[in-house]
Amino acid sequence: MPSTEEISKITAETLVKASTSFAPDQVCIYEEALRNEQNPQAKWVLEQILAGARVAEQKKLPLCDDTGIPHVFLEVGEKVALPPGFLKAVSEGLAAGLRMLPGRPMAVKGCDEERITQEAGLFDDPAALQPAPFQIRATEEDVIRLTILMLGGGPEIRGKTLRIFHKHSLDIVVDEMVAWATEGVSQLGCLPAVLFFGVGRTNLEAASLALEAMKDACFTRQSLLEERITKEVNKSGIGPLGLGGKSTVLATFLKIGPQRASGVRIVSLRVGCCFDPRRASYEWSKGYV
């Protein structure tokens, strides 16, 4: 079993990796978009994003000035016991990682009311930024797998969680999702976007499924439904940075959970920016995966 010191160290390094590195499949989707793009301005934007990502990884610099809020997924095998102090060690590792990065100071001071109005100001220490509540999942694998996602603020403003009256038609639901996404990318700016959807029974479940879609995202593996949404939104022609072209959206990731007998489906959308998903995973048996 890993020691608490190892857990904290690995957590900090995973946060930095998530914040500073494109995954290989992410590089591949950008290279594919470059090959298919005909708009010279759009091609230039895609080239600059890839070049910036290479520098960020080499120099361990944040991919974006909005360094984001840590969101943690833990997948734990049914036959695996977390060592004592594991969750505390992860929390300490997140704080250390935010200082190493360093994260942008974004934690708001004050009581409940003051944190809403922001009148008490901000903490200077990047580690004062609290992570989102941890998500823990059981897995049939005999592993402990840690995934850290860094979520910036811009995409959250353009996201949406709401009911869709399905009328027993998949097309009605998908058309509404495409409309939401097209509106969101038109307002985002830092394009090309990556779309993440969750479809659940409650607002909480749908949002959790959208986050899980981010965790499991693989740009080289798209379902027909995910490809359909991407193609429809790309018909908008908004393009990278809004300069026109084919590459408004690089990919869509969709997670559909259990459903209940109802006239509505609860859908959650996150309109990810050009660096999403900022994510890294570590497995205590294989290392980084």
N, C-alpha and C positions, 0 to 999 in steps of 0.2 A: 504494500500500500504506500502511496506517496506521502511524504511528510508535509506538514502544514507550510513549512518554508518552501518546499518545492511547488506546492499548489499555488502559493502567492506569486512566486517567480514566474511560473508558467502562465498564470492569469495575466500578469502585467505584460509579458512578452506577446501574448495572444492579442491583447487590446492594441498594442502598438502595431502588430502585423495587420490587424483588421483595418487600422486607420491609415496605413501607409502603403498597402500593396494591392494590386490587382491580381485576382486569381487567374491561372492560365486560361480557363474557359472565357473569362471576361476579356482578356487580350484577344482571344480568337474571334469573339463576336464583334469587337471593334475593327479588327482586320477584315472581317467579312463585310461589315458596313462600308469600309473604305473601298473595297473592290466594287461594291454595287452602287456606290454614290456617284452621281454625275455632276451635281452642283459643286463648282469649284470652291465656293465659300464654305459649304458644308464639309467638303473633304479637308479643308484647312483646319476647321474646328476639330474634327476627329483626329487628325494628325497631332494637333497640339495637346489634346487630352491624353493620347497615348504617350507622347514625349514627356508630359508632366508626370504621368504615372511612373515612368521609368526612373525619373529623377527622384520622385518621392520614395520609391522602394530602395534605391541605392543609398540615399542620404537619411533614410528613416524620418522623412518629413510628412506631415499630415497631407492627405490628398486634397483636403478642403479646409479653408479657414474656419468654417463651422465644423468643429471637430466632433460634435455630436454627443448624444447621451448613450451610455452603455446599456445594452439590452442583453441579458444572459439567458442562454438555453443550456440546461443540463439534461443529458440523456443517461439514464442509469439502468444497468442490466438488472433483471429480476433476482439474479443470484449474487449480485455485487452489493456490498455494504459501503456506504460512504464513511471514510475514516472520521473520527471525532474532530470537530473543529473545521470541517471541510468548507462549509458555507461562509464562516467567518474569514477563513483564509482567502477564499475567492473575493470577498468584499475588500479585504486589505490589498489584494493584488490589483483590483480595479483602481483603487486609490493610487497605488504606486505607478500603474501604467499611465494614468492621467497626468502624473507629474513627469514621467519619462517622456511623454509624447512631445511637448506638453499639450494638454487640452486647453481650449480657450476658457478662461474664467467665465462661467455662466450661472453659477449657483446664486440664487437670490436670498438675501438676508431677511430676517424679521419673522414676526408672528404670521398667522394665517392671512390676516387682512393685508399686512405689509408685503407679503410675498405676492399677493395678487396685484397690488398697485406698483410694486417694485420701488417703493419710496425709501426703503432702508438701504438700497444699493446692492452691490455684489461682493461676494468673497473673492479675494485675490488668489487664493489657493485653488488650482484646478481640481484638486482631489476633494474639494467640498461639494462637488457635483455628485448627487446621489444617483445610483443606477436605477433603472426601472425595476419593478418587482421581478424576481427570478421566475423563469418558466422551467418546470421540471417535468420530464416525460420518462415513462418506463419504456425499455426496449428489450427485445428478446436476445440481443447481443450481450455478451459478458464484458461490458465495457463501462467506463465512465468517460463521457464525451462532453467537452466544454465548447460551446460556440458563443462568441461575442459578436454582436452587431452594434455598430455605431450609427445612430439615427440623427441626422441633422434636422433643423427646424423648417427649412423651406418646403420640403415635401409634405410635412404635416399640415401646413396651411392649405395645401391643395388637395388633401385627402378627404375622404367622406365615408361615413358609416350610416346606412339608412336601409329602409325596407324597399323591396321591389315587388309589386303585385305581379306574380308570374303568369296567371291565367292559363296555367298548364302548358306553357310554351317556353322552350329554351330560348328561342329567338327573341322573345320579348325581354327576357332577363339579360341576354348578351347585348342586345341593342342599347339597353339602359346603361350597362357597364361601359360600353364603348363611348356613349355620350358623356358619362362622368369623366372618363379618362381624357377624352378630347378636350373638354373644358379645362381640366386640370393641367394638361401639358401646355395649353395655350397661355397659361398664367405663370408657369414655372420659371422659364428663362434658362436655367442650367440644363439644357437638353444636349444630347438625346436622353430620354427618360427610360426608366425600367418600371413596369407596372406590377404591383403586387395586390392580389385579391384574395379575400377569404369569404366563404359563403357558409354561414352557420345558422343556428336557431335563435341566438341572442346576440346583442351588440357585442358583449364581451367575447363570446365564442368566435364571432366573425373576425373581430380585430386580432384575436390570438391566432386564428388560422392564417390571416394575412402575414403576421409575423413569422409563422412557421413556413409559409411559402418563401419568405426571404431566406430563412435558414437553409432550406433545401434547394434553393435555386441553382440550376445548372444550365448555362447558356447553350450547351451542345445537346440538350435534351428538352424538346418542347412538345407538348401534346397538340393535337389538331385544334382543340378549343383555344389554347393559349396562342397558337399561331394565328388563328382567325381574329382574335382581338387585336393583336399587334398589327396585322395587315390593315384592319379597318381604321385604326387610329392613324396609321401612317398615310392613309389617303388624305389626311388634312394638309399634308405638304408643309407643315410648320418648320420642320428641320432643325438641325443643331443650332442652338442659340437663337432660334426663331428666324434663321437666315434662309429658310427654304431647303427642300431636298427630300430624299426618301427616308432619312434616318431620324424621324421624330421619336420613335420608340425602338429600342434595341430588342426587347423581349418582354413577354408577359409571364408571370408566374401565378398560378391559381391553385388554391387548396380548398376543396369542397368537403365539408364535414357532414355528419349525420343531419338529416332534415326531419321535420315533424309535419304532421297534417295541418296545413295552414294555407291561407291564400297569399302569403308573402314569403319571400326569402330575404334574410338579413345579409347584406353585402357590405364588406369593408374594403376600401381602396386606399393604398398608399402610392402616390405618384413619386417614385424614386427618381433622384437626380442622376446625372451622368456618372457619378462615382458609386452608385448603389449596385448591389449591396456591399457596404463596407463590412466585411465579415471575415472571421478566421475561426478555425476549429482545431482543438487539440484533443487527442484520444490517449488515455493512459494505457497504452499497449503498443501504439503505432507512432506516436508523435503527431506532427501536424498532418491533417487529412483534408 
